[in-house]
Amino acid sequence: MSENEKLQKAVDLAIASGYQLKKDAFEFLTTAAVTADPTEIMNKALQKIESLKEKPLFIGRDTLEELLEEEPKIAEEITPTPQTVKMVEGKRKFQPFAKEVESHQNN
């Protein structure tokens, strides 16, 4: 299973459990997917959240990082080494939708 598929599975798991991910949590999982299983991280995070008295609507990076403090094995897997850090850059060509639609003006 590719990193993207694992990441998608982790996000789907959070949504199916009734939570949404904050942007910083998603970025954290994206980084983690390089060296660890984001689904495992999400499962542990959901278990932790379920034990809370007041459950949040959103899962943030802080929740995931707190989990790592409790689970040193996961933190060890996620800590990026210089070989595991990837930079992705690129630009998409902007294609406005309106250019694809014919004009229906009466002349």
trRosetta pair geometry for C-beta under 8 A, 3 or more apart (Angstrom, degrees):
i j d omega theta_ij theta_ji phi_ij phi_ji
1 5 4.6 -121 -174 90 90 129
1 6 5.5 111 126 -58 116 86
1 9 7.7 -3 177 -13 145 141
2 5 4.7 97 54 7 77 102
2 6 7.0 -141 96 -4 41 87
3 6 5.8 -58 -150 38 31 111
3 7 6.2 31 153 -20 66 108
3 33 4.3 105 -163 144 94 116
3 34 6.5 14 -121 -83 140 45
4 7 5.5 -54 -145 38 31 113
4 8 6.2 34 154 -21 65 105
4 33 7.8 86 -64 161 29 156
5 8 5.6 -51 -146 36 31 113
5 9 6.4 35 153 -21 63 105
6 9 5.7 -53 -150 34 31 113
6 10 6.5 32 151 -19 64 104
6 33 5.5 154 86 -140 117 105
6 37 6.1 -116 -163 -147 133 66
6 38 5.4 123 138 34 97 98
6 39 6.0 -109 -166 -19 80 100
7 10 5.7 -54 -151 34 32 112
7 11 6.5 30 152 -16 65 105
7 29 5.9 128 -134 134 89 108
7 30 6.1 40 -123 -98 142 61
7 33 4.8 -34 -64 -82 101 151
7 38 5.3 49 -101 42 55 158
8 11 5.7 -55 -148 38 32 110
8 12 6.1 35 153 -20 66 107
9 12 5.6 -52 -145 37 30 113
9 13 6.4 37 153 -25 62 105
9 38 7.6 136 70 82 85 98
9 39 5.0 -22 109 -81 113 120
10 13 5.6 -51 -151 31 30 116
10 14 6.8 31 152 -18 62 102
10 29 5.7 -168 107 -164 149 140
10 33 7.9 -136 7 -83 142 105
10 38 3.8 -74 -39 125 158 102
10 39 4.7 -133 -77 -80 82 53
10 41 6.9 14 -135 62 136 92
10 42 4.2 159 -156 -20 90 143
11 14 5.8 -53 -153 33 34 111
11 15 6.4 29 152 -14 66 107
11 21 6.3 -78 -125 -1 84 140
11 26 7.2 35 -95 -117 114 97
11 29 7.5 156 -60 101 83 160
11 42 8.0 -130 -54 -96 28 155
12 15 5.8 -58 -147 41 32 109
12 16 6.0 32 156 -20 68 110
13 16 5.8 -54 -141 38 27 110
13 17 6.3 22 157 -15 61 111
13 39 6.3 114 -14 -138 151 81
13 42 5.1 114 83 123 131 139
13 43 7.0 -56 165 -68 153 69
13 46 7.1 -106 145 -37 106 147
14 17 5.9 -65 -152 40 27 108
14 19 4.8 -78 -180 80 85 101
14 20 7.1 106 136 -118 113 14
14 21 5.6 59 114 -49 163 98
14 42 5.7 -99 -55 -156 93 125
14 46 7.1 -154 -104 -73 63 112
14 59 6.0 -100 -146 16 131 142
15 18 7.8 75 179 -51 31 12
15 19 7.1 -106 -86 68 28 54
15 20 6.9 44 -99 -96 75 57
17 46 5.3 -80 -152 -134 173 132
19 46 7.4 -157 13 -107 141 91
19 49 7.1 12 -71 139 150 170
19 56 7.3 57 -130 93 111 81
19 57 6.9 161 -132 173 66 34
19 58 6.8 127 -171 -124 86 22
19 59 5.1 58 157 -26 134 104
20 57 6.6 5 29 146 98 79
20 58 5.1 -39 76 -109 87 75
20 59 7.2 -171 88 17 36 77
21 25 4.5 -132 -164 86 93 119
21 26 4.8 110 129 -58 131 87
21 29 7.5 -48 -149 2 151 137
21 58 7.0 100 -143 -163 10 80
21 59 5.3 -34 -107 64 62 98
22 25 4.8 93 55 5 77 104
22 26 7.2 -142 95 -6 40 87
22 58 5.0 74 -51 165 91 123
22 59 6.7 -142 5 85 82 45
22 60 4.4 13 24 -104 140 71
22 61 6.9 -90 79 -18 116 74
23 26 5.7 -56 -151 35 33 112
23 27 6.4 32 153 -18 67 105
24 27 5.6 -51 -146 37 34 112
24 28 6.3 41 151 -23 64 104
24 60 6.1 25 69 -164 111 78
24 61 3.8 -72 129 -25 107 124
25 28 5.5 -50 -149 34 33 116
25 29 6.5 32 153 -17 65 103
25 58 7.9 179 5 163 141 88
25 59 5.1 126 -148 114 171 84
25 60 5.3 -151 -49 -156 112 21
25 61 4.9 -151 -76 -63 57 56
25 63 7.1 0 -103 50 125 101
25 64 5.7 137 -135 -13 89 130
26 29 5.8 -54 -149 37 31 109
26 30 6.3 38 150 -24 64 105
27 30 5.4 -49 -148 32 33 117
27 31 6.6 34 153 -16 64 102
27 61 7.4 -24 61 -84 92 123
28 31 5.9 -56 -154 36 31 109
28 32 6.2 29 150 -18 65 110
28 61 4.7 143 -34 -124 140 95
28 64 5.3 145 117 84 150 151
28 65 7.4 -105 -138 -53 151 86
29 32 5.3 -55 -142 41 34 114
29 33 6.3 50 154 -38 66 97
29 38 4.4 75 -166 -140 98 127
29 41 6.7 -174 -115 81 88 138
29 42 7.2 30 -114 -59 132 102
29 64 7.3 -122 -60 -121 81 162
30 33 5.8 -42 -152 15 28 117
31 34 6.4 -44 -179 7 41 112
31 78 7.1 69 116 -171 94 96
31 80 6.5 -79 -178 -51 103 125
32 35 6.9 -86 -165 54 45 78
32 36 4.9 -47 178 56 89 108
32 38 5.4 120 94 -88 111 84
32 41 5.9 11 145 -24 158 161
32 77 7.8 58 -158 110 86 95
32 78 4.6 -31 -119 -123 87 109
33 36 7.3 -77 -94 67 19 60
33 37 7.9 37 -124 -135 57 23
33 38 4.8 -25 -81 -32 85 120
34 80 6.7 38 75 -109 141 100
34 84 4.7 124 142 177 132 106
34 85 7.8 59 169 -86 178 31
34 86 6.9 177 -101 0 133 108
35 77 5.2 177 130 166 101 71
35 78 6.0 162 73 -111 114 29
35 79 7.8 -62 76 56 159 41
35 80 6.8 -175 -12 -99 135 59
35 81 8.0 109 -83 8 144 88
35 84 5.5 7 -56 -154 110 158
36 40 6.9 -105 164 60 96 118
36 41 6.4 79 123 -44 125 116
36 74 6.2 79 -147 -156 154 74
36 77 3.9 99 -81 124 107 122
36 78 5.0 -43 -1 -72 136 75
37 40 4.1 71 87 4 109 110
37 41 7.0 174 94 -10 59 82
38 41 5.3 -51 -149 38 41 115
38 42 6.1 42 152 -21 70 104
39 42 5.6 -53 -145 38 31 111
39 43 6.3 38 153 -23 64 103
40 43 5.7 -49 -148 32 31 114
40 44 6.6 27 155 -14 63 105
40 74 7.3 -161 116 -110 112 116
41 44 6.0 -60 -153 39 30 108
41 45 6.2 30 150 -20 66 109
41 64 6.4 37 167 -146 117 106
41 67 7.0 121 -162 106 79 145
41 74 6.2 130 -97 -162 88 136
41 78 7.8 71 -86 -71 139 130
42 45 5.4 -53 -144 38 33 113
42 46 6.2 34 156 -20 67 105
43 46 5.9 -56 -148 36 28 109
43 47 6.5 30 152 -20 63 104
44 47 5.6 -50 -149 33 33 114
44 48 6.5 33 152 -19 64 105
44 67 5.6 121 119 -166 112 132
44 71 6.4 -10 179 -33 158 158
44 74 7.2 -120 37 -57 163 160
45 48 5.7 -56 -152 36 32 112
45 49 6.3 31 151 -19 67 107
45 59 6.2 73 151 -151 136 135
45 63 5.9 83 -153 135 111 107
45 64 5.7 -30 -93 -96 135 70
45 67 5.3 -76 -87 -57 76 156
46 49 5.6 -51 -142 37 33 112
46 50 6.2 38 156 -23 65 105
47 50 5.8 -53 -148 33 28 112
47 51 6.8 25 153 -18 60 106
48 51 6.0 -61 -158 33 32 109
48 52 7.2 42 145 -34 63 98
48 63 7.4 164 94 -176 129 96
48 66 7.7 167 162 100 158 109
48 67 5.9 -138 -13 -95 158 101
48 70 7.8 143 -99 46 135 155
49 52 5.6 -44 -161 12 41 118
49 55 5.8 75 169 -137 93 91
49 56 6.9 -87 -140 33 115 88
49 59 7.1 -72 -70 -97 147 103
49 63 7.0 22 -74 -165 103 138
50 55 7.4 16 -102 -102 35 123
52 55 5.6 136 80 -85 111 59
52 56 7.8 13 87 -10 158 77
56 59 6.8 136 88 -78 123 46
56 60 7.6 -67 142 -3 163 93
56 63 7.3 -127 33 -68 147 143
59 63 5.3 -100 -159 61 75 147
59 64 7.1 76 163 -44 104 94
60 63 5.4 111 59 2 66 97
60 64 7.6 -133 107 4 43 89
61 64 5.6 -61 -155 42 40 109
61 65 6.0 37 151 -20 73 108
62 65 5.6 -54 -141 39 32 111
62 66 6.3 38 156 -23 65 102
63 66 5.9 -51 -150 31 29 112
63 67 6.8 34 149 -22 60 104
64 67 5.5 -50 -156 29 35 117
64 68 6.8 38 147 -22 64 101
65 68 5.4 -48 -154 29 39 115
65 69 6.9 45 148 -22 65 96
66 69 5.6 -48 -156 27 38 114
66 70 6.8 29 149 -11 65 105
67 70 5.8 -63 -157 41 35 107
67 71 5.9 -7 158 17 73 114
67 74 7.1 -27 128 78 96 150
68 71 6.0 -71 -127 61 30 83
68 72 7.7 76 173 -99 63 31
68 74 5.6 -120 -116 94 73 104
68 75 3.9 105 -176 -79 102 97
68 78 6.7 -73 -116 37 133 141
69 72 7.9 6 -166 -72 24 67
69 75 7.3 74 -69 -61 30 143
71 74 4.3 33 116 16 117 114
71 75 6.7 150 95 -16 68 86
72 75 5.3 -56 -146 39 40 115
72 76 6.1 46 155 -26 71 102
73 76 5.8 -53 -153 31 30 114
73 77 6.8 28 150 -17 62 105
74 77 5.7 -56 -153 35 36 111
74 78 6.2 25 154 -16 69 111
75 78 5.9 -62 -144 40 31 106
75 79 6.4 43 158 -37 66 99
76 79 6.2 -41 -147 14 28 113
80 84 4.8 -141 -150 81 83 110
80 85 5.0 83 163 -65 139 87
81 84 5.1 82 49 7 73 104
81 85 7.8 -142 85 -17 36 86
82 85 6.4 -51 -150 19 34 111
95 99 6.8 -106 -176 52 72 130
95 100 7.7 54 156 -40 105 110
96 99 5.1 100 75 -8 87 101
97 100 5.9 -62 -168 33 47 111
97 101 6.9 34 145 -17 75 109
98 101 5.8 -62 -149 36 41 108
